[in-house]
Amino acid sequence: VQLFQYEICPFCCKVKAFMDWQKLPYSTVEVNPLSKAEIKFSEGYRKVPIAKIDGEQVNGSTEILAKLLGKEAVAAATAGASTADPETAKWLRWCDEELAVLLFPNITRNFGESWQAFRYIGEVPSFGAGTKAANQFAGSIAMWLANGKLKKKYNITNERQQLLDAVQVWIDAVGQGPFLGGQQPGLADIAVYGVLSSIRGLATYDELMQAKPALADWSRAVRGAIGSSARLEDPPVTRRFG
């Protein structure tokens, strides 16, 4: 599997968390947010994630997960979990439509936060110094300016409180847990964990975990269940973000 991504994209992180969970070896191609040159091959679809699975292009995180779940070995390992399962599908929709959309406004409330969010660019080994500098500056400004537009689109009036309320919905659903599905994490656990991990390393993430200790406990449990990453890198990259 080859994944074209932004390192801190919540939908990309959701796919990576799934592949790490299933120990599916994959490589990543970091897409330049300004030029998107790395996905110029993709006609009519200029977003991430894009995956090439056994040579086939698959667009979007939901479609990628469905394709991966269709692989025989993965289907067996996930005990029949499916994106079509009503309960799983409900939480996957919630993850994409209610949780993920709240993250961007929470990490771009001001220029300083936007600058911090774009610091991941400095950890991309395939980008040169000029590309990193251009993306850090222009990307930070673009993210900051887009904050109001995105809040209006999704009717977000108090981004921090709405994020806290959203994660409380998840905490309540997990209950005594330790996972939503009981003693072992399920697809919904992995998806929510992946989306939230996209803001790891940022002040918003730290504040969220401090405000919701039960979320921090659940997140540590999921991370422990996932184990080491299946990403293929030579040499390995140490990342503070995403």
N, C-alpha and C positions, 0 to 999 in steps of 0.2 A: 504494500500500500504506500502510495506517495501522496502526501497531504500538502496542498498549497494553502497557506495560512498567514494570519497575523498572530504573533505569539500571544497577545493578550485579548484576542477575539473570543468572547464567551462561547460562541457556537463551535469554534475551532477547538477550544479547550474541552468542550463536551465530547467531541469525537476522540481527542487524544486520551482522555480519561477512560473512555470505553476500550480503546485498543490497549492501553496499559493494563486495564483490568483483565482483559482476555489474553494478554501476552501475545498480541498480534504484532510482529515486527513491522515497523513503518519508518519512513523517512519524511522529513518536512522540508518544504521550500518556502522561505520567508518572502512574502510579496511586498514590494516597495509600495507603501500606501499612496505615494504621490504619482508614480508612473504606472504602477501595476504591470510593468513589463513582463513579469514572470508568468502572467496568465493571459498574455496576448493571444495564445493559441485558442482560448475559449471564446467562441463566437456567440454573442447574445447573452452571455452570463459573465458579469465582471465583478462578482462578489466572492467572498471566501466564507466557508471553506469550499474548496474543490478537491476531490480525491480522484486519483487514478488507481483503480482496483483491478488487478490482473489486466491492465492496459485499457480498461473502460473508464471514461470520464463520468463521474457522478457529482452532481451539484447540490450543495446544501446539506446541513448537518442531519436533518431528519432522513433524507434520502440515503445518505452515506451509512447511517446506522442501520437502516432497513436492509441495505445491500450487504453489509457485514454480517448482520444477523442471519441472512440467508445462506451464509457459508456453512457447510455441514458441521465442521469442527466447532464453530462458534455456537451454532444452534444447540448442539449437545451440551456444551459447557454452561450455557445460560439456562439450562433446564426448560427450554421452550419459551423463554421470555420473548415477547414480540412487541413491536411498536403498534401492532393492531390490537393487543390486549386492552380492553376498555380502561382498566385501572391504570395501567402503565401509560396508555395514550393520554389519559387525563393529566397525569403529572408531567409528561413530556410537553404537552401544550402549555401547562402552567409555567413550566420552566422557561420556555421560549417566549411566551406572550406576556407574562406578568413579572417574572423574576429578571430575565436577561435584559429586558428593555429598561429596567430601573438602574442598571449598573452605570451606563454611560453618563447620565445626568449627575450621578453621585461622584464621579471621578473627574468631572469637568466643571465644577461650580465656579471656579475662578481660574485665572491663567496659571497660578502656581500649581494647582492640582492637575491641570492639563499637561503642564511641563513634566510633572512627576510621572503621569501616566505614559508619556512618550519616552521615558528614559529606557524602556525596554529595547529601543532601537540600538542603544549602545552595546547591547549584548548579542547582536546579530552578527555572526562571524562572516557571513557572505557579503556584508555591506562595507564599502570603503569609508574612510573618514569623511569625505565630502558628502556622501549619501546620508550618513548618519547625522551630520550637522544640519543638512537641509531638511531632513525629516523631523528632527528634534524641534527646530524652530517653526517651520511652516505647519507641521502637523499639530503642534501644541496650539497654535493660533486657530487653526481650522476647527479643532475639537472644541475649544472654548467658545468660538462663535456659533457652533452648531448646537450648543446646549439648549438655548431657548427654543429653537425650532423643533428639537426632538421632544422637549417637554410639552410643547403645544400639540404635537402630533399624537402623543399618547396620553394627553390630559393629565400630566403630572404637575401637581401644584406644590407639593412639599416632598421633594425627592428623598430626603433622608428618612423622614417618618414613614413614607410609603415603603421604602426598602425594609425598614425594621418591621413593619407590619407584615410584609410579604414573607420574610424569613420566619416570623412567628407562626404563620400558617403552616409552614413546613415542619417546624419544631413540634407543633401540636399534632400533626399527622404522624410523625415518627413516634411520639409518645415515649414509652419506656424503652422502645427500640431493642437493641441499639441502632437498628436500621428500620426503614419503613417496612421492609419485608420480614422483619423478625431478627433472627440470629445471623443471617447472611445478607450482604447488600444485594439489592436488585438493580435493574436497569434505571429505575427512577432515582435511586440513591446516587448512582454513578453520574447521571446527567446533571443533577442539581449540584453535586460536588464539582464537576467539571466547569460548570458555568461560574460558580463562585470562585473557583481557583484562578479565573482569568484576572482577578484584581488582587491576587496575592502580591505582597510587597508594597502595596499602596496604603496610605493612611486610612482610607475608607474601609479596607479589609480589616485592619487592626481594630478600628473603632467598632465594627460590626461584631467581631469575635469577642471583644471585651463587653459589649452591651448584651450579648446573647451567649452566655457560657454553655448552654445546652447545644447551641450550634457549633461552638468550638469543639466540644466533646465528640459530637457526631462526625464532624469533619476529620478529626484525628483518627477516629475509628475507620472511616472510609479510606483514608489515606493508607492506614496500616493494612487494610484488606486488599487494596490495589497492589501494594508493594512497589517494586522498582519499575522504572519506565521501560517500555519496549521500544523506545525510539532508537534508531540506528544513527550514531554519530561518531565520527572519528576525526579529531579527538572529541571526547565528551565535553559539553558546554555546561558550565555552572551558571544557573540563572537565578536572579533575585525576584523576577517578575513573571507572572503567568504560571 
